[in-house]
């Protein structure tokens, strides 16, 4: 994976979210992320979003960590919006906070394995490998046109650092 340190400004997002835990995500029968993703596509959530900035540029955010990647956290799926005014009922909004992130860009590989493998590698890294201490405030993935082919998806993963 290629990596680069970047500054990210406050970013408003609108979509759906679920509260989950590392242990739940280890088992496909208890995973909450998979059903959240299915709901996003089956219910056409993207078409319900108002004030979209870059239609089709999907953010998957991990936030509200209890501790670190082994605890509870909120998983959010949605798009950047210019305003959260008139948020449709049933949708959620969050703000990605301004900060420094290390952006990891994956090599082309099939979804969802490209994401699972990338996170596994990130979890094995030291602070020096990542480029700083993880903040465990917000981490996120961006799915854009490079992820359109699910058999050869390229995804950017942003890890919040101090």
C-alpha positions as CSV (number, residue, x, y, z in Angstrom):
1,X,0.0,0.0,0.0
2,X,1.2,3.5,-0.8
3,X,0.9,6.0,2.1
4,X,0.9,9.7,2.4
5,X,0.2,12.1,5.3
6,X,-2.6,14.6,4.5
7,X,-4.6,17.3,6.3
8,X,-8.3,16.9,6.1
9,X,-10.7,19.8,6.8
10,X,-14.1,19.4,8.5
11,X,-16.3,17.5,6.2
12,X,-20.1,17.2,6.6
13,X,-21.5,13.7,5.7
14,X,-25.0,12.4,5.4
15,X,-26.0,8.7,5.3
16,X,-26.8,5.8,7.7
17,X,-24.9,4.4,10.7
18,X,-24.8,1.5,13.0
19,X,-23.1,0.9,16.4
20,X,-20.9,-2.3,16.4
21,X,-18.0,-3.9,18.1
22,X,-14.8,-5.6,16.8
23,X,-15.9,-9.0,18.1
24,X,-19.3,-8.8,16.3
25,X,-17.5,-8.0,13.0
26,X,-15.4,-11.2,13.2
27,X,-18.4,-13.4,12.6
28,X,-20.5,-12.9,9.5
29,X,-23.6,-14.0,11.4
30,X,-23.3,-11.1,13.9
31,X,-21.7,-8.5,11.7
32,X,-23.6,-5.2,11.5
33,X,-21.4,-3.6,8.8
34,X,-22.5,-6.0,6.0
35,X,-26.2,-5.4,6.6
36,X,-25.6,-1.7,6.8
37,X,-23.9,-1.7,3.4
38,X,-26.7,-3.9,2.0
39,X,-29.3,-1.4,3.3
40,X,-27.5,1.5,1.8
41,X,-27.7,0.0,-1.7
42,X,-31.1,-1.8,-1.4
43,X,-32.9,1.3,-0.1
44,X,-31.2,3.7,-2.5
45,X,-29.9,5.8,0.3
46,X,-27.6,7.8,-2.0
47,X,-30.7,9.0,-3.9
48,X,-32.3,10.3,-0.6
49,X,-29.3,12.5,0.3
50,X,-29.8,16.2,-0.1
51,X,-27.1,18.8,-0.8
52,X,-24.6,16.2,-2.2
53,X,-21.2,17.5,-3.1
54,X,-19.7,14.7,-5.1
55,X,-22.4,12.2,-6.0
56,X,-21.1,8.6,-6.0
57,X,-18.1,9.4,-3.8
58,X,-18.9,7.1,-0.8
59,X,-17.4,7.5,2.7
60,X,-17.2,4.6,5.2
61,X,-16.4,6.1,8.6
62,X,-15.3,4.5,11.8
63,X,-15.9,6.9,14.7
64,X,-16.9,7.2,18.4
65,X,-14.4,4.5,19.4
66,X,-14.7,3.1,22.9
67,X,-11.0,2.5,23.0
68,X,-9.2,1.3,19.9
69,X,-10.0,-1.1,17.0
70,X,-10.7,-3.9,19.4
71,X,-13.7,-2.2,21.1
72,X,-17.0,-0.7,20.1
73,X,-17.4,2.0,17.5
74,X,-19.9,3.6,15.1
75,X,-19.8,2.7,11.4
76,X,-21.2,5.4,9.1
77,X,-21.8,5.1,5.4
78,X,-22.7,8.1,3.2
79,X,-21.6,11.0,1.1
80,X,-20.2,14.5,1.6
81,X,-22.9,17.2,1.7
82,X,-22.7,21.0,1.6
83,X,-25.4,21.4,4.4
84,X,-27.2,19.2,6.8
85,X,-30.3,21.3,6.6
86,X,-33.4,19.3,5.6
87,X,-31.8,15.9,6.5
88,X,-34.4,13.3,5.5
89,X,-36.0,11.3,8.4
90,X,-34.1,8.2,9.1
91,X,-30.7,9.5,7.9
92,X,-27.8,10.5,10.1
93,X,-25.2,13.2,9.8
94,X,-21.6,13.4,11.1
95,X,-18.7,15.7,10.7
96,X,-15.3,14.3,9.9
97,X,-13.0,16.5,12.0
98,X,-10.2,18.6,10.8
99,X,-6.9,16.8,11.4
100,X,-3.9,14.9,10.1
101,X,-4.4,11.5,8.6
102,X,-2.2,8.9,7.0
103,X,-3.8,8.0,3.7
104,X,-3.2,4.4,2.5
105,X,-4.0,3.6,-1.1
106,X,-4.6,-0.1,-1.8
107,X,-3.5,-2.0,-4.8
108,X,-6.4,-3.3,-7.1
109,X,-8.0,-6.3,-5.5
110,X,-11.5,-7.8,-5.1
111,X,-14.0,-6.2,-2.6
112,X,-14.4,-6.8,0.3
113,X,-11.0,-8.6,0.6
114,X,-9.0,-5.5,-0.4
115,X,-10.4,-3.6,2.6
116,X,-10.1,-6.5,5.1
117,X,-6.5,-7.1,4.1
118,X,-5.6,-3.4,4.2
119,X,-7.0,-3.0,7.7
120,X,-5.3,-6.2,8.9
121,X,-2.0,-4.8,7.7
122,X,-2.7,-1.4,9.3
123,X,-3.5,-3.0,12.6
124,X,-0.1,-4.7,12.5
125,X,1.8,-1.5,12.0
126,X,3.6,0.5,14.7
127,X,3.1,4.2,15.2
128,X,6.3,4.8,13.3
129,X,5.0,2.7,10.4
130,X,1.7,4.7,10.3
131,X,3.4,8.1,10.7
132,X,2.1,9.0,14.2
133,X,0.0,7.8,17.1
134,X,-3.5,6.8,16.1
135,X,-6.1,9.2,17.5
136,X,-9.0,6.7,17.4
137,X,-11.4,9.5,16.8
138,X,-12.3,9.0,13.1
139,X,-10.9,6.8,10.4
140,X,-12.5,6.4,7.0
141,X,-12.4,4.9,3.6
142,X,-13.3,6.6,0.3
143,X,-14.9,4.6,-2.6
144,X,-14.8,6.5,-5.8
145,X,-14.5,5.6,-9.5
146,X,-11.4,3.5,-8.8
147,X,-13.6,1.2,-6.8
148,X,-16.3,0.8,-9.5
149,X,-14.9,-2.6,-10.6
150,X,-15.5,-4.8,-7.5
151,X,-13.0,-7.3,-8.8
152,X,-10.2,-4.8,-9.0
153,X,-11.1,-2.0,-6.5
154,X,-8.7,0.6,-5.3
155,X,-9.6,2.3,-2.1
156,X,-8.1,5.1,0.0
157,X,-8.1,4.5,3.8
158,X,-7.5,7.4,6.1
159,X,-6.2,6.8,9.6
160,X,-6.4,9.7,12.0
161,X,-3.0,10.4,13.7
162,X,-1.7,13.0,16.2
